[in-house]
Each structure stands twice: as structure tokens, then as C-alpha cells.
Amino acid sequence: MLSGLVFNIQRFSVQDGPGIRTTVFLKGCPAACPWCHNPESQSSRPEILFAEERCIGCGQCLLVCPLTEAPAKGKPGAPGTRCLGCGACVAACPSEARRLAGASLSVAEVMREVRADRIFQEESGGGVTFSGGEPFAQFPFLLALLEACRAEGMHTAIDTCGHAPREHVRAVAPFTDLFLYDLKLIDARRHRDVTGIPNAQLLANLRFLAQSGGALRLRVPVIPGVNDAAADVDALARFAASLDGVRGVDLLPFHRTGARKFARLGRAFPLADIVPPSAERLADIAARFREHGFEAAILG
Amino acid sequence: MNERTTRLRQKSLDARPAISPERAEILTAFYRENEGKHSAPVMRALAFHRLCERKTIHIGAGELIVGERGPAPKEVPTYPELTCHSLEDLDILDTRPKTSYAVSAACRMAYAERIIPYWRGRSLRDRIFAALSPEWHDAYAAGVFTEFMEQRAPGHTVLDDKIYGKGLLDFKADIAAAAAALDFARDPRAYDRSEQLRAMDIACDAAILFAARHAALAEQLARADSDPPRREELLHIAAVCRRVPARAPRDLYEALQYYWFCHLAVITELNGWDSFNPGHLDQHLLPFYQRGLAAGTLTREGARELLECFFIKFNNHPAPPKVGVTAAESGTYTDFANINIGGLLRDGSDGANEVSHLLLDIIDDMHLLQPSSNLQLASRTPEELLRHVLRVVRKGYGFPSLFNADAVVAEQLRQGKSLEDARAGGCSGCVETGAFGKEAFILTGYFNLPKVLELTLNDGLDPRSGRQLGPRSGTAASHATFDDLFAALRRQLQHFVDIKIAGNQLIERVYATHMPAPFLSVLIDDCVARGTDYNAGGARYNNSFIQGVGIGTISDSLSAIRELVYERTELPLADLCTALSADFAQHEPLRQRLLNKTPKYGNDDAAADRIMTRVFAAFCEAIDGRPNTKGGHYRVEMLPTTCHVYFGSLCGASADGRRAGTPLSEGISPVQGADRKGPTAVFLSAAKMDQIRTGGALLNMKFTPALLAGEEGIARLAQLVRSYFRLGGHHVQFNVVGADTLRAAKARPQEHRDLIVRVAGYSDFFCDLSEALQDEIIARTEHAAF
């Protein structure tokens, strides 16, 4: 059976679509947004997260590592670039200082997990959300999961930036009740500079989905110095307003919780100096969208 | 709150609990004069009459609802006929850092000179301890179980609607009719019944006299009061107290005052567990409320003021002072009156009404420690009422708690009650299910499940004392399979349940024989019709409960043993036991492995949850359905009050990675911090327990305020609760407070005196909790999913 790389299945998700949801995070993303709050979602290989404060220095990890990657003395640090992501140290670690991000799961295994909260999903009008990473990066797996959910009558959502060939978007649309569509910058050059991918395809796919009448909700990360200037916000709002039938937007303010995960991956947090947007600034931005007829929410 | 109730509330909050020797003095003098002259029920009734006749009557400035158990608010009487405090007890009560009661020099002297000399050796506590077996005492001292009735009477009962249509004069007529129907020629117990009925009749007179004394005092105060409006109020109080409880109430004011006199009478007669409780107050008051509004004699504001005065009365009454193990298992001022909101009517229709919302507004506004409140949430309860409740819950006082009214009915049907009686029932105390007005549902003591596992792992020997307490069920090395170990556990469990029940039966009979409760018996069906006391099986239903504690801890411990010892065979059980007896010294990696690498209850993990259900089933099988001495049966409940801290202090390290002496898990909640998959997984795990077999199972959840922000947050919480109840859950309660706030309150209590948190079936001032319990509440998982 088809399988894919999943780095988390979050139950009781309440900001990834309507109701109480189970969010399946697929690992691997073509973009490299420096504000990513799940940096372990970016690589399409399994990775080890190391939480230093939990390490008791017992050295079990050193005994089992095939590369003896970690330093020989003291508390072993986050794995370096040679790490195979084999997970031997994770299994050996008694204190859960090491966690494996990225497990290969079959469609059936994922379905077993998302089915567990069925009663809560039904009671709340919730369902399942596929997030990432970029879920389209594992298109066959994503499609199979969506089909399986549809067969069981579950409400489905995809949280995507839209980096996918049109035929993939077209293929999943019939099985997707809601697209949570990321929209970061309209300026093509700056979009490519900051995220590493161009935005032409993303915007085109968005327009395609809007025209085909699928349920869409926009998600705009608010990153100070990247896309929070008045001109950028106006460009976003104008573009959004030009889409047919799209009237909901969630603002996702930059926050620093991702910093801890960067550290656990042994990576430097690229936006360490950025201050999260103030409540007033967020309210201003929400107001700009409302002026264009949008229902805007600020998520935590 | 208006100006009056704001002032009365503040006065109630400011009053410091103190011991009043008055009741003990009156009672001691009465017993000295009358010992040996009367049958036990008549003696008790006459003693109660003497109290009603002599005790100080108090009517506070500005009060509308009147009556105090002691001479003034928070002056708490003692019950030396049950437990006679020693001078050392009084010193401890006076000076202990938490839940203290001031003891005056005069009180000490009264005890030294008159009270102790008479009651030492005569109090029920002395007699019970002398009569119990050495095995019972050993297990009790080791912390295998506690005993509710060693210093407090069987109580824990709730009133139905019967007083709102009948006065005590009407009850006296019922009593006379029952007495007239006695057949001395054919009924061998006719004399017993006639004495019991005579006692009930005297008790009714006593309560009417007690009210009349309030009427007289009100009239006297009115004559002396220069303020005309207050004079009018006092004269109205007098008129109300002349009407009720003698005759049926005609309006909301009389209904509330009537209940309050019954409440005072019950808690003056004896110090029953969990005071007394009006039950479905919204349902009972609705006719009075509607009639008053229709007739133009009542406004919503007027009703609210009366209800607020009524609520303050509860807050004026801290629990009777507890000492010893009883203080440890229930360390709180709360006396557990728990008002039921919503629920079902007898015909199965929705019981929620406009008074339900009025009560919620008051609870929200006053946030008093007492009375507690709960929502009886049936599948047909309107969503509007649930959301209203959750908006109060969000404030973070820990109440109202939420109960599954449909499950509460199912639990009672399983116990053999009629459908109508089950629907008219509800919950009291922490989470306990009962048929209101018709049942003696008696909690008898907590039972320490992890301690039984510790004894099992040590071949019946208690490592703490070095004494052989249980049967030799096999050494750790001798259990070749997990099933072998579980069989040994069952054997130990049965052994200690037998000791507990043998003790209970003795204590039940001591109360039945020596300590009847004639006034309470008037209020509970079918004591009058049967001519039998509440404490002797007179109630229509008689369930006795043993409350299991630490199901999370024992399940995780067994799960770890099964995983490491029997499945992965990573270490022999004997080696694990060696690490446990060393409290993991030099074994930190092993402790971490136990904590992190074994399946844990509370994560919707099939393997761990199966062990939980297996332990629960074994506990039920050892207890459920065994006969008590009152024609009823033993049942299980799963709640801890504060006993999980006490029990934990007597347990060595456990195989779930818990260190020696630290708290056990509470209720049916997962081990603190062991639930890592969020609230839905906790609910799914907890619902795997067949909770319908219990008389109550307590689940505690802690949420940060952010989770409940906005109407969206309220909607999510409502959906969570509805889902859990669809799964068969009995109860859930929420602490809505950030761990940072709690840490700050612990460090600087003076700044957080008003911080109320949900403990275990009740709410308490955070700063009044023991340090261990404070730490434990901080450690409970914060479900910060956002």
C-alpha cells in the first residue's frame, strides 16, 4: 500500500478549518520560508530533533549511532549533516531528548489515527486537514488519503501554498472540501527571493480553484519586514479581492516558537531579530482586508 | 450583586473559621442528665431538640435569609458524640498552616473540663477504633484505605422536591399515620419502629421551634431598629419563620428559608459527610419564581437578591473540623453542597428553565467557594444552557462541573432504581450519583490501588513498615507471566477489600444502633413509611461506595511492567523492584525509560487502556454487588478529593517512573503529564472505562485561557464535552488557568488569595492547598493546543 512521510498527526486541531480536526503534517516542502514555525517540515528526509533540556547525558545514543555522529563527550548535540535519520538514537534515548520527525506511514496507518477522533469531528462539524510541509509534494499519497477520507464521509481540508502542477490540483479538488491557501507576497521577485520559489504558479492555481468554485480560505502569514508594509498588504488584498467567491482570510502573525525547533534541528533561526507584529498592526492589516469585503480573522 | 449582597458576601469572605464549643457544651450537659433514659432514636431526637431550644440564634445585619449552625458565620460546632477532639487536636486545628480553625482559650477550657472528661471512651470514634480488627488497623495505617465514618456521620444525601409542597406539620401527620398503622401483634420490630417514629416527630417539633426562635428574635430586633425599611424586613423575616418549616411555602422567599432551616437541622443533628444539598434547585424553585412574577409580587432582581442571600448562607458554613487521616483525605473548608442545574424531569423531558440561567448569573457574579454547582447535561439539554455554563467555566473558578445526565440515569437503573427516581436524581459532593430524597448513598473510604500493586510486588509485605500486611502471593521473581502477576494482584485486592468491607459492616451497624438521624430520616423516603432510620436502611435505596484512587498510576505501572519485563524482556521484574525500593537512585535512565518509553493511559493507546479497563474490572468485581447491612449493595466510585496526595505520600516509587512519596494520579485522569496527545485522546481513554458501573468517575482537565477565547472557544469546549458524554463519560471539570499564574500564586499567596481552582470534584482556594497539591495542580497537563 502507498505510504508517505508524516512528521506529525495533531489531534484536536482547532485552527486548521472548521470544528475539531485531526491535522496530518506531510514532510517536505519546496519552499524554504525563514519564518517557518515547523522547520522540521521542510526537508523531505527523516530528521532528528534534539531537546537538550531533556537530555540526562546517559550516552545511550552514542552506543547505537552507526556513524557515531554525536560528540564523544558530554551531552550529544543535534545531529549533523551526516545523520541518516535512521532513528536508532531515538529508540535508545530513555528521556525523549531525541525525537524522530518523519515516519513512513501507509494510508491505512494514517487513516487509523485520523479515525480515532471521529466522534469529536462529527460532533463539531470538523474533519481532517492535510498540512505540511507542502502536501502536494507527496501528491500520490495525498490523493490516496483524500480518497480514503471521502470514502468514510470525512470533511477534508488541505493547507497548501499551491506549488503543484495544475493536473494535481485538479485531481484532488473533487475530494477536498476546503482549501486553506497560503498567500505570502504578490511581488514575484521578492517572493522568490524570500521563499525560494516563484509565485506565478501559486497565484494561477489559486485563481483556477476560485474559478472552479471550490471552497477556499486564504491564509496570510504576517512577517514584519517581509510582507507587512502597506503596499504589500494592499497588493495582497487587491489580488484576493479579484478572486471569485473568496471572502475569508486568516492572518497568521509571525511568532518565535519556531526558534526552539530550529535549535533542536541544530539550525540557526534566520529571523531571530524579528519582533512579532503588534496587535495594532494586525488589526490594521485585518481592516485592510475588510475594506475589500473580506471576513478576516487573526489566529494565535 | 446589589449593595446588600456585596456587603454580606464580603463579610462572609472575611470571617475566619473558628471552633464554637457551644453545641458540644449543650450536648454534653444533655447527655450527662439523660444517659440511659431513652432508646437511641429518642435520645438523639431529644438531644437535637435541646440544641434547637438552647443554641444561640443569629440574625446578621441586612440578612434576608436567616439561620446559622453556630453562634455566628463560620463559627463551626463540634460533634463530640462522634469524635471528641483532644487538646492536641485543638492545637493542631488552631495552628496548622492550611484550613485552620481558631480555638479560643474558653473553648479549650470547656474541652478540658467538661467535654473531654465525658466523651473520652464514649465517642463513636473511640468505640469504632476499639472494635475494628488489627488487620483493619494495619491496612489503615499503611494507607491502603481510609474510613469516612471514623469522625463524621454517614451523610452525603440530597433533598428532592418534597418540602416545597408540605410543611413539617404535614410530615408529622404522615409520622402519626405510620405509627397508628403499626401492628405490635404481628411485626416483631414494631417497638423499634414506634420509637423511631416518635423520634422523628420530636425532631420535627425541634425544627419548628428553632424557626420560631428566629421569628421571636427578628421581632425583637425590629422593635429595637430605628430604620423603618429594615424594621419591615425583620418583621417579614419573622412572618416567614412562623410559616416555614411548619407549613408549606407559598413564595420564593419562604421556599428558600424552608430549605435553609432543613439544611441547618440536618447539619446540626449530625456532621454527615458533604453537609446537605438542595439538589435540583432550579426545578424546585421554578413554580415559585413564575407565580411571583405573574402575580407581580416578585421581580427578577428581587429573586436574584434572595438567591444571593441564600448562597452566602452556604459560604458561611465551612466543613466541620477534620483531623488525622480524614483531614488528609479531604483537606478543605468546602462542605460539598453541590447545586444541580438543568438535568431531566421525572417524565424524561428537559429540566432546564429560566431559573437555571438566573443561578448561573449568580454563580458567575459571586464566585463563592460554597455552594458548588454543576450542570446536569442530558443529550436534550439546550445548547444555550451548556454555552452559558461554559462561559462561567471559562472564568476559571473551576465550577460549574459538568455531568452526563443520561449516564447518571443509566448508572441508577443498573442499581435497580425506578426510572422516575433515577431522573429525579443527580450528583452531589464531588461526582456522586444518587436518587435525591430517596437514597442513603454513603461513601465509606478511599482505596489505594497503587499501594495494592506495591504490596503485590513485595509478596504482601509493606516496604514502608516492613510488615506483612497481605497474603504471600508470590515474590516478584516468581511471576513468570504478566497474567501470573495480575492474578497475584487480584488476590491482594480481594484481601484488602474484604478487610475494608468487614470494617464497614461493623461501622454501619454502630451508626444504625447508636447514632440514628431522626430529622434527616423525616426528609428521606421511605424512612417514615418503614419506621426505620436513615442510618439503619430506612431509605428507599442504600448504596455504599468504596472509591478507587490512582487508576492512572497503577495502569501506567502495570503497563510499564508488561512492556519492559514481559514483552520486551529488557529486565527482570526483581531488578525493577530493586530500582523501585531505591527510589531510582542510580537508576535515572531506567526511570526515564519507564516515564517515556512505555504505553501510558490517557493517550488513546489500546495496550495501556486495556490494562486500565482490566484493573477497573478487577476492582469492580471485588466490590460491586456485595451486600451492605442496610439491604443495599456496595458499589465503586472513582474519585480522590485530596486523597491521592495522602496516598501518594505512603507509596514508594512506582513502575510508571513516579518517585516515592509524590501524589498519585487523581480521579480517572491520566498520570499528571503522561497524556501527550491532547484532550480528545484523554476523553477516548477515559471513556473506555465502563463508567456506568460506577456511582461517579471524576475527570479533571486543565486548559489555558487562550483555548477558550471567544465564542469559538466556547463552541469547541461544548463539542468536546458533548462528544465525551456520547462516549459514556460521567463527569468532566475544567481548570482554566495558566501554569504561570499558579506558580506566581504559590510564590506570592498574599497576592492571589482569591484564586479558586478545581481540585477534585470541588473547587478550593489555591492558597489553602498543601504545597504538594499545589505542585500537582501545576503539573497537570496544560492542553494548550492552539
Chai-1 contact restraints between the chains, C-beta under 6 A:
chainA,res_idxA,chainB,res_idxB,connection_type,confidence,min_distance_angstrom,max_distance_angstrom,comment,restraint_id
A,R11,B,K677,contact,1.0,0.0,6.0,A-B,restraint_1
A,R11,B,G678,contact,1.0,0.0,6.0,A-B,restraint_2
A,R11,B,T680,contact,1.0,0.0,6.0,A-B,restraint_3
A,F12,B,G678,contact,1.0,0.0,6.0,A-B,restraint_4
A,F12,B,P679,contact,1.0,0.0,6.0,A-B,restraint_5
A,F12,B,T680,contact,1.0,0.0,6.0,A-B,restraint_6
A,F12,B,A785,contact,1.0,0.0,6.0,A-B,restraint_7
A,V14,B,R716,contact,1.0,0.0,6.0,A-B,restraint_8
A,I20,B,Q719,contact,1.0,0.0,6.0,A-B,restraint_9
A,I56,B,E588,contact,1.0,0.0,6.0,A-B,restraint_10
A,C58,B,P589,contact,1.0,0.0,6.0,A-B,restraint_11
A,P94,B,P589,contact,1.0,0.0,6.0,A-B,restraint_12
A,P94,B,Q592,contact,1.0,0.0,6.0,A-B,restraint_13
A,P94,B,R593,contact,1.0,0.0,6.0,A-B,restraint_14
A,S95,B,Q592,contact,1.0,0.0,6.0,A-B,restraint_15
A,E96,B,N596,contact,1.0,0.0,6.0,A-B,restraint_16
A,A116,B,D604,contact,1.0,0.0,6.0,A-B,restraint_17
A,D117,B,T680,contact,1.0,0.0,6.0,A-B,restraint_18
A,I119,B,S723,contact,1.0,0.0,6.0,A-B,restraint_19
A,F120,B,T680,contact,1.0,0.0,6.0,A-B,restraint_20
A,F120,B,S723,contact,1.0,0.0,6.0,A-B,restraint_21
A,E123,B,Q719,contact,1.0,0.0,6.0,A-B,restraint_22
A,E123,B,R722,contact,1.0,0.0,6.0,A-B,restraint_23
A,E123,B,S723,contact,1.0,0.0,6.0,A-B,restraint_24
A,S124,B,Q719,contact,1.0,0.0,6.0,A-B,restraint_25
A,G300,B,F786,contact,1.0,0.0,6.0,A-B,restraint_26
